[in-house]
Amino acid sequence: MSTPVLQLKAIAQIAINAPDIPASTAFYRDILGLKFLFAAGERLAFFDCGGVRLMLDHASEPEFDHPSSILYFPVPDLDAAHAALVAAGVTIERAPQLTARMPDHELWMCFFRDPAHNLLALLTEKR
């Protein structure tokens, strides 16, 4: 086995397309409760997501104008988190359901959309 060129250990920042920065900022701050860090002009907004920076941005080129990868947010109580999203009027794609049975726990997930129609998920591990 060859020695890797780099020894990457963490992700510093994830970018999410957001054509309406104010609406997406309100969603990530007020609905999901992520800590708003700062805005850079009217095109960028930054949040702290457990030590990883989440950047909301307009797609600068057509090749970048696509939905983001799915971000999975762990929550202690999936049913309560799902109910809170429903009460806030968030578009739910899939209600909480069992995704996988592991030897020592079950993995449950729920999928929903942000204002830019990016797919996001909540997950919990039930022991």
C-alpha positions in Angstrom: 0.0 0.0 0.0 1.4 3.4 -1.0 1.6 6.4 1.3 -1.2 8.8 0.8 -0.4 12.2 -0.8 -2.4 13.9 2.0 -3.6 12.9 5.4 -7.0 14.6 5.6 -8.8 14.2 8.9 -11.9 16.5 8.8 -14.2 18.6 6.7 -13.9 22.3 7.3 -16.8 23.6 5.2 -19.7 22.4 3.1 -21.4 24.5 0.5 -25.2 24.4 -0.2 -26.8 26.1 -3.1 -29.3 28.7 -2.0 -30.8 31.0 -4.6 -32.7 32.9 -1.9 -30.1 33.6 0.8 -32.5 35.4 3.2 -35.1 32.6 3.1 -32.4 29.9 3.5 -30.7 31.8 6.3 -33.9 32.0 8.2 -34.5 28.3 7.6 -31.1 27.1 8.8 -31.1 29.6 11.7 -34.7 29.6 12.9 -36.0 26.2 11.9 -32.9 24.0 12.2 -31.3 26.0 15.0 -27.8 26.2 13.5 -25.6 29.0 14.9 -25.4 31.8 12.4 -21.7 32.9 12.1 -21.6 35.7 9.5 -22.7 36.9 6.1 -20.4 37.9 3.3 -22.3 40.4 1.2 -25.8 39.3 0.0 -24.6 36.1 -1.6 -23.1 34.1 1.3 -24.2 33.1 4.7 -22.2 30.9 7.1 -23.3 28.6 10.0 -21.6 26.4 12.6 -22.6 22.8 12.3 -20.8 21.0 15.1 -17.4 22.6 14.1 -18.0 22.3 10.4 -18.9 25.5 8.6 -22.0 25.3 6.4 -22.0 27.9 3.6 -25.1 29.0 1.8 -24.2 30.4 -1.7 -25.6 31.2 -5.1 -24.2 29.0 -7.8 -21.5 31.0 -9.5 -21.5 28.9 -12.7 -24.2 26.7 -14.3 -22.1 23.6 -13.6 -22.5 24.3 -9.8 -26.3 24.9 -10.0 -27.5 21.6 -8.6 -29.0 20.2 -5.4 -26.5 19.6 -2.6 -25.5 16.3 -1.3 -27.8 15.0 1.4 -26.7 16.3 4.9 -27.7 14.0 7.8 -28.2 15.7 11.1 -28.3 13.5 14.2 -31.1 14.2 16.7 -31.9 12.5 20.1 -35.6 12.2 19.5 -36.5 11.8 15.8 -40.3 11.8 16.3 -40.2 15.1 18.3 -37.8 16.6 15.7 -40.1 15.5 12.8 -43.2 16.9 14.6 -41.4 20.3 15.1 -40.5 20.4 11.3 -44.1 19.6 10.4 -45.4 22.3 12.8 -43.0 24.8 11.2 -44.4 24.0 7.7 -41.3 22.3 6.4 -41.8 20.0 3.4 -41.4 16.4 4.5 -40.3 13.9 1.9 -40.3 10.9 4.2 -41.6 10.6 7.7 -39.5 8.8 10.3 -39.0 5.2 9.5 -36.6 2.3 10.2 -33.7 2.4 7.8 -31.5 -0.4 9.1 -31.3 -2.9 11.9 -27.8 -3.2 13.4 -26.6 -5.8 16.0 -26.9 -3.3 18.8 -29.3 -0.6 17.5 -31.8 0.5 14.9 -31.1 3.4 12.5 -34.2 5.6 11.9 -34.3 8.5 9.4 -36.6 11.3 8.2 -36.1 13.3 5.0 -37.1 16.9 4.3 -36.5 19.9 2.0 -34.9 23.3 2.7 -36.2 26.5 0.9 -33.9 25.8 -2.1 -35.4 22.3 -2.4 -32.2 20.6 -1.2 -32.8 17.2 0.5 -31.8 17.0 4.1 -32.2 14.2 6.7 -32.5 13.7 10.4 -31.3 10.4 11.9 -31.3 8.7 15.3 -29.9 5.5 16.6 -32.3 3.7 18.8 -30.8 1.2 21.2 
